[in-house]
Amino acid sequence: MERVGAALGGLAFVVAIVGGIVVIRILTRALYAAVLFAETVATFAFALLIGYLVYRILRGSSDDPRRLE
């Protein structure tokens, strides 16, 4: 009976280690996906800002309320 208990304990230990590795892998992949998404959104927002500034420069317009267009 002691051998059966020891075998079950060893099996539980193996399951815990493998399960922990799987959980860590899932969490790191989810974090990587979240960081990649945030980076994509930030790059898109930066491109929009630069595009808007270039548009304003090429159009020659100003936000200055003292300047009449």
C-alpha positions, -999 to +999 in steps of 0.1 A: +000+000+000+029+023+007+042+018-029+008+027-043+008+059-022+043+068-033+034+061-069+004+084-066+024+111-049+051+109-077+024+110-104+008+141-087+042+157-086+047+151-123+013+164-132+019+195-111+052+202-128+039+196-163+007+216-156+028+244-142+048+245-174+017+245-195+002+273-174+033+294-177+035+289-214-002+299-218+004+331-197+035+341-215+019+337-249-011+357-238+011+384-225+031+384-258-002+388-277-013+417-255+020+435-259+020+429-297-015+443-299-006+474-278+024+480-299+003+478-331-022+503-317+005+527-306+022+525-340-010+532-358-018+561-335+017+575-341+013+571-379-020+590-377-004+618-357+025+622-382+001+620-411-021+647-396+009+669-390+022+664-426-013+672-439-014+704-419+021+714-431+014+707-467-019+724-466-004+754-449-031+758-424-028+768-388-047+763-355-038+798-344-070+817-338-053+850-345-045+840-381-073+844-406-074+820-435 
